[in-house]
Amino acid sequence: MFEVLHHDADRVEKRLELEALILELRKAEARLASGAELAGLAFYEVDFGERVAYVDDRFRDVCGVPAEQQHGLQTLEYWRVHLHPDDRPRVLEKREQLHDGRLERVSIEYRYLHQVRGEIWIRHLASVGRRDATGRAVVTYGVLHDVTERKRADDELSTLSRRLIQAHEDERALLARELHDDLTQRLAVLAIDVGRAELSATDVSQANRLRGVREGLARLSEDVHSLAYQLHPSVLAELGLAEALRTACERFGRRGQVALSVNLDPVPDGIGRDAALCLFRVAQEALNNVALHAGAHAASLTLRSTAGGVQLTVRDDGIGFDPASPGARRSLGLASMRERVLLVNGTLDIESAPGRGTNIIARVPAGGMSR
């Protein structure tokens, strides 16, 4: 009798423990669901062994899956069919790399054709839960996040940035024309007048003073011409990026502060006007930083063709800095470089450390046009 009561007590205790465990599991599931709802995350799991896909309500909402497309792998097929045609090959290639073991997880953004909302943007994170003996994925799972509003905001910001940069370039061009066509001409007339006065002067000291004024006007005219070129490099449109960079490097070299070596490859025909101007401005800003802040003895500028476009590299042996420091991130010059490169679908890498010099590497793709 005692053994029976003891056995029943054990059963009751185990049942209570199981009920408590189930309760905690349900609480955890509720917290997870609440967090997912707040974050706007859609969950799914695909079991290829059982040939079934499990998706939550948020997934069906994000992907617009109709009620009749929820059996077996129909949901997966519906998702695949509604990928944007331009993004489908890229997405499916990443998916295949995940499934065959070349990748353990995937993070990708792509366009999706929703049956009601039209074109939307999805951020997709996926991983493998189980593989078979050959390494092929058997169970995969992941989350989807609708990032359409963020992408639209990014596009609007990109458009605004492009307009601001274009307005800046237009203003530079106008000022450069004024300097070149007006101020330099007036300085030339003054220099001619002073030269005539110098020739007609009867007093040697007066002639010497006039010669000094004439030479000063000539130097001033050269400085104004240089400033006009910095504002708007006409040679860029006339002779191309390589010659514009060569001219800029020659002007930099005449300062005599830093020994500069230059290596310029011919620029591919596919590089557009926007991309060429972008690389020229990056070179200008980088060389200006070398002259003013780097404390360098030597620097180099290299332009070379790559399989995907063009790469510009500016190196120096100066004091360097920490690119991750707040001051570096807020630098107007670096921010301007990053924004310009981004607008032509390029990339900008800044490699530096205190005492180890700085490398600025800008890459733009063939075609290099603004988005």
C-alpha positions as CSV (number, residue, x, y, z in Angstrom):
1,M,0.0,0.0,0.0
2,F,2.8,2.4,0.9
3,E,4.6,1.6,-2.4
4,V,1.4,2.4,-4.4
5,L,1.0,5.7,-2.7
6,H,4.6,6.6,-3.2
7,H,4.4,5.7,-6.9
8,D,1.3,7.8,-7.3
9,A,3.0,10.7,-5.6
10,D,6.0,10.4,-8.0
11,R,3.5,10.4,-10.9
12,V,1.8,13.5,-9.6
13,E,5.2,15.3,-9.0
14,K,6.4,14.4,-12.5
15,R,3.1,15.6,-14.0
16,L,3.4,18.9,-12.2
17,E,7.0,19.3,-13.4
18,L,5.9,18.6,-16.9
19,E,3.0,21.1,-16.7
20,A,5.3,23.7,-15.3
21,L,7.8,23.0,-18.1
22,I,5.0,23.3,-20.7
23,L,3.8,26.6,-19.1
24,E,7.4,28.0,-19.3
25,L,7.7,26.9,-22.9
26,R,4.4,28.6,-23.8
27,K,5.6,31.8,-22.0
28,A,8.8,31.7,-23.9
29,E,6.9,31.2,-27.2
30,A,4.7,34.1,-26.4
31,R,7.6,36.3,-25.6
32,L,9.3,35.2,-28.9
33,A,6.1,35.9,-30.8
34,S,5.7,39.3,-29.2
35,G,9.3,40.2,-30.0
36,A,8.9,39.0,-33.6
37,E,5.7,41.0,-34.0
38,L,7.3,44.1,-32.7
39,A,10.4,43.6,-34.9
40,G,8.2,42.7,-37.9
41,L,10.0,39.4,-38.4
42,A,8.4,36.5,-40.4
43,F,9.5,33.0,-39.5
44,Y,9.7,29.8,-41.6
45,E,11.1,26.3,-41.4
46,V,11.5,23.9,-44.4
47,D,11.9,20.2,-43.9
48,F,12.9,18.7,-47.3
49,G,12.9,15.2,-45.8
50,E,9.2,15.5,-45.0
51,R,8.6,17.8,-47.9
52,V,6.8,20.4,-45.9
53,A,7.2,24.1,-45.1
54,Y,6.1,25.6,-41.8
55,V,5.4,29.4,-42.0
56,D,3.9,31.8,-39.5
57,D,1.1,34.4,-40.2
58,R,3.7,37.2,-40.6
59,F,5.4,35.2,-43.4
60,R,2.2,34.7,-45.2
61,D,1.5,38.4,-44.9
62,V,4.9,39.6,-46.0
63,C,5.0,37.3,-49.0
64,G,1.3,37.5,-49.8
65,V,0.8,33.7,-49.8
66,P,-2.9,32.8,-50.5
67,A,-4.6,30.3,-48.3
68,E,-4.7,27.6,-51.0
69,Q,-0.9,27.7,-51.4
70,Q,0.0,26.4,-47.9
71,H,0.4,22.6,-48.4
72,G,3.7,20.7,-48.6
73,L,6.3,22.9,-50.3
74,Q,3.8,25.1,-52.1
75,T,4.7,28.1,-49.9
76,L,8.3,27.7,-50.9
77,E,7.5,27.5,-54.6
78,Y,5.2,30.5,-54.3
79,W,8.0,32.5,-52.7
80,R,10.4,31.5,-55.5
81,V,8.1,32.4,-58.3
82,H,7.4,35.8,-56.9
83,L,11.1,36.8,-56.5
84,H,11.9,39.8,-58.7
85,P,13.2,38.5,-62.1
86,D,16.3,40.7,-61.9
87,D,17.1,39.4,-58.3
88,R,16.0,35.8,-58.7
89,P,19.3,34.4,-60.1
90,R,21.3,36.0,-57.3
91,V,18.9,34.9,-54.5
92,L,18.6,31.3,-55.8
93,E,22.4,31.0,-56.1
94,K,22.9,32.1,-52.5
95,R,20.2,29.6,-51.5
96,E,22.0,26.8,-53.4
97,Q,25.3,27.7,-51.7
98,L,23.5,27.4,-48.4
99,H,21.9,24.0,-49.3
100,D,25.1,22.4,-50.7
101,G,27.3,23.4,-47.7
102,R,29.3,26.2,-49.3
103,L,27.6,28.6,-46.8
104,E,26.3,28.0,-43.3
105,R,24.1,31.1,-43.2
106,V,22.8,33.7,-45.7
107,S,22.0,37.4,-45.3
108,I,20.6,39.0,-48.4
109,E,18.3,41.8,-49.5
110,Y,16.2,41.5,-52.6
111,R,13.0,42.7,-54.4
112,Y,9.8,40.7,-54.2
113,L,6.6,41.0,-56.3
114,H,3.8,41.0,-53.8
115,Q,0.4,40.2,-55.3
116,V,-1.3,43.2,-53.6
117,R,1.5,45.7,-52.7
118,G,3.5,45.3,-55.9
119,E,7.3,45.5,-55.6
120,I,8.7,45.3,-52.1
121,W,12.1,44.8,-50.5
122,I,12.8,41.9,-48.2
123,R,15.8,41.3,-45.9
124,H,16.3,37.5,-45.6
125,L,18.4,35.6,-43.0
126,A,18.6,31.9,-43.4
127,S,20.5,29.0,-41.8
128,V,20.6,25.2,-41.8
129,G,19.2,23.1,-39.0
130,R,20.2,19.7,-40.2
131,R,22.2,18.2,-43.1
132,D,22.3,14.6,-44.5
133,A,25.3,12.4,-44.7
134,T,26.4,14.1,-47.9
135,G,26.2,17.5,-46.4
136,R,23.0,18.5,-48.2
137,A,20.6,20.6,-46.2
138,V,17.6,18.7,-44.9
139,V,16.1,21.3,-42.6
140,T,16.5,25.0,-43.1
141,Y,14.9,27.9,-41.3
142,G,15.1,31.7,-41.3
143,V,13.4,35.0,-40.9
144,L,12.2,37.6,-43.4
145,H,11.8,41.3,-42.7
146,D,10.0,43.8,-44.9
147,V,12.5,46.7,-45.4
148,T,10.6,48.5,-48.2
149,E,10.1,51.7,-46.2
150,R,13.8,51.8,-45.3
151,K,14.9,51.2,-48.9
152,R,12.6,54.0,-50.0
153,A,14.0,56.4,-47.4
154,D,17.5,55.4,-48.5
155,D,16.6,56.1,-52.1
156,E,15.2,59.5,-51.2
157,L,18.3,60.3,-49.2
158,S,20.5,59.2,-52.1
159,T,18.5,61.4,-54.5
160,L,18.9,64.3,-52.2
161,S,22.6,63.7,-51.8
162,R,23.0,63.5,-55.6
163,R,21.2,66.8,-56.1
164,L,23.2,68.5,-53.4
165,I,26.5,67.3,-55.0
166,Q,25.3,68.3,-58.4
167,A,24.3,71.8,-57.1
168,H,27.8,72.0,-55.5
169,E,29.5,71.1,-58.8
170,D,27.3,73.6,-60.7
171,E,28.3,76.3,-58.3
172,R,32.0,75.3,-58.6
173,A,31.8,75.5,-62.3
174,L,30.1,78.9,-62.3
175,L,32.7,80.3,-59.9
176,A,35.6,78.8,-61.9
177,R,34.3,80.5,-65.1
178,E,34.1,83.8,-63.3
179,L,37.6,83.4,-62.0
180,H,39.0,82.3,-65.3
181,D,37.1,84.6,-67.6
182,D,36.9,87.7,-65.5
183,L,39.4,87.9,-62.7
184,T,42.4,86.4,-64.5
185,Q,41.7,88.7,-67.5
186,R,41.7,91.7,-65.3
187,L,44.9,90.6,-63.5
188,A,46.5,90.2,-67.0
189,V,45.5,93.7,-68.0
190,L,47.0,95.1,-64.7
191,A,50.2,93.2,-65.3
192,I,50.5,94.6,-68.8
193,D,49.9,98.2,-67.5
194,V,52.4,97.7,-64.8
195,G,54.9,96.3,-67.3
196,R,54.5,99.4,-69.5
197,A,55.0,101.7,-66.5
198,E,58.1,99.6,-65.6
199,L,59.6,100.1,-69.1
200,S,58.9,103.8,-69.1
201,A,60.2,104.4,-65.6
202,T,63.3,106.7,-65.4
203,D,64.2,105.9,-61.8
204,V,65.8,102.5,-61.2
205,S,64.3,102.0,-57.8
206,Q,60.9,102.8,-59.1
207,A,61.4,100.3,-62.0
208,N,62.4,97.6,-59.5
209,R,59.3,98.2,-57.4
210,L,57.1,98.1,-60.5
211,R,58.8,94.8,-61.6
212,G,58.0,93.4,-58.1
213,V,54.4,94.4,-58.5
214,R,54.3,92.8,-62.0
215,E,55.8,89.6,-60.8
216,G,53.4,89.5,-57.9
217,L,50.5,90.0,-60.2
218,A,51.7,87.1,-62.4
219,R,52.0,84.8,-59.4
220,L,48.5,85.9,-58.2
221,S,47.1,85.1,-61.7
222,E,48.7,81.6,-61.6
223,D,47.1,81.1,-58.1
224,V,43.7,82.2,-59.4
225,H,44.1,79.9,-62.4
226,S,45.0,77.0,-60.1
227,L,42.0,77.7,-57.9
228,A,39.7,77.8,-60.9
229,Y,41.1,74.4,-62.0
230,Q,40.6,73.0,-58.5
231,L,37.0,74.2,-58.6
232,H,36.2,72.8,-62.0
233,P,38.8,70.7,-63.9
234,S,38.0,71.4,-67.5
235,V,40.7,68.9,-68.6
236,L,38.5,66.1,-67.1
237,A,35.9,66.7,-69.8
238,E,38.4,67.5,-72.5
239,L,41.1,64.8,-72.0
240,G,39.7,62.3,-69.5
241,L,40.3,61.1,-66.0
242,A,43.9,60.0,-66.4
243,E,45.1,63.4,-67.7
244,A,43.1,65.3,-65.2
245,L,44.7,63.3,-62.4
246,R,48.1,63.8,-64.0
247,T,47.6,67.5,-64.0
248,A,46.4,67.5,-60.4
249,C,49.4,65.5,-59.3
250,E,51.8,67.9,-61.1
251,R,50.2,70.8,-59.3
252,F,50.5,68.9,-56.0
253,G,54.2,68.2,-56.8
254,R,54.9,71.9,-57.3
255,R,54.1,72.5,-53.7
256,G,57.4,70.7,-52.9
257,Q,56.1,69.4,-49.5
258,V,55.7,65.7,-50.3
259,A,57.4,63.5,-52.9
260,L,54.6,62.0,-55.0
261,S,54.8,59.1,-57.3
262,V,52.1,58.6,-59.9
263,N,51.1,55.4,-61.8
264,L,48.1,55.9,-64.2
265,D,46.5,53.1,-66.3
266,P,44.4,54.0,-69.3
267,V,40.8,54.4,-68.2
268,P,38.2,51.9,-69.7
269,D,35.6,53.5,-72.0
270,G,32.8,52.2,-69.8
271,I,33.6,54.6,-67.0
272,G,30.9,57.3,-67.0
273,R,31.2,61.0,-66.4
274,D,29.8,60.7,-62.9
275,A,32.3,58.0,-61.9
276,A,35.2,59.9,-63.4
277,L,34.3,63.1,-61.5
278,C,33.9,61.1,-58.3
279,L,37.4,59.6,-58.6
280,F,38.9,63.0,-59.4
281,R,37.2,64.5,-56.3
282,V,38.4,61.6,-54.1
283,A,41.9,62.1,-55.4
284,Q,41.7,65.9,-54.7
285,E,40.5,65.4,-51.2
286,A,43.0,62.6,-50.4
287,L,46.0,64.7,-51.7
288,N,44.7,67.7,-49.8
289,N,44.6,65.6,-46.6
290,V,48.2,64.4,-47.3
291,A,49.4,68.0,-47.7
292,L,47.6,69.4,-44.7
293,H,47.3,66.6,-42.1
294,A,49.4,63.6,-42.9
295,G,52.8,64.9,-42.0
296,A,54.1,62.6,-44.8
297,H,57.4,62.5,-46.6
298,A,56.2,60.4,-49.5
299,A,52.9,59.5,-51.2
300,S,51.7,57.7,-54.2
301,L,48.6,57.9,-56.5
302,T,47.7,54.9,-58.6
303,L,44.8,54.4,-61.0
304,R,44.4,51.0,-62.5
305,S,41.8,49.0,-64.4
306,T,40.2,46.0,-62.7
307,A,37.9,43.3,-64.0
308,G,34.9,45.1,-62.7
309,G,35.9,48.8,-63.3
310,V,38.6,51.2,-62.0
311,Q,40.4,51.4,-58.7
312,L,42.0,54.6,-57.3
313,T,44.6,54.3,-54.5
314,V,46.2,57.2,-52.6
315,R,48.9,56.1,-50.1
316,D,51.1,58.1,-47.7
317,D,53.7,57.3,-45.1
318,G,52.4,59.9,-42.6
319,I,51.2,59.9,-39.1
320,G,48.0,58.0,-39.8
321,F,44.9,57.9,-37.7
322,D,42.2,55.6,-36.3
323,P,39.4,55.4,-38.9
324,A,37.0,54.1,-36.2
325,S,37.4,57.2,-34.0
326,P,34.4,59.5,-33.7
327,G,36.5,62.4,-35.1
328,A,37.4,60.4,-38.2
329,R,33.8,59.4,-38.8
330,R,32.6,63.0,-38.6
331,S,35.3,64.3,-40.9
332,L,33.6,66.3,-43.7
333,G,36.3,65.3,-46.2
334,L,35.9,61.6,-45.5
335,A,32.1,61.9,-45.4
336,S,32.1,63.6,-48.8
337,M,34.3,60.9,-50.3
338,R,32.1,58.1,-49.0
339,E,28.9,59.8,-50.3
340,R,30.4,60.5,-53.7
341,V,31.6,56.9,-54.1
342,L,28.3,55.5,-52.9
343,L,26.3,57.5,-55.4
344,V,28.2,55.8,-58.3
345,N,27.7,52.3,-56.8
346,G,31.3,52.1,-55.7
347,T,33.2,51.3,-52.5
348,L,35.6,53.3,-50.4
349,D,38.1,51.6,-48.0
350,I,40.2,53.6,-45.6
351,E,43.2,51.7,-44.1
352,S,45.1,53.6,-41.5
353,A,46.6,53.4,-38.0
354,P,48.5,55.9,-35.8
355,G,52.0,56.0,-37.0
356,R,51.5,53.8,-40.0
357,G,50.3,56.1,-42.8
358,T,47.1,56.0,-44.7
359,N,45.7,54.1,-47.7
360,I,42.5,55.4,-49.4
361,I,41.1,53.0,-51.9
362,A,38.1,53.9,-54.1
363,R,36.6,51.4,-56.5
364,V,33.9,52.2,-59.1
365,P,32.3,49.7,-61.4
366,A,32.3,49.8,-65.2
367,G,29.5,52.1,-66.2
368,G,29.8,53.8,-62.8
369,M,26.6,55.8,-63.1
370,S,24.5,57.3,-60.3
371,R,21.6,55.3,-59.0
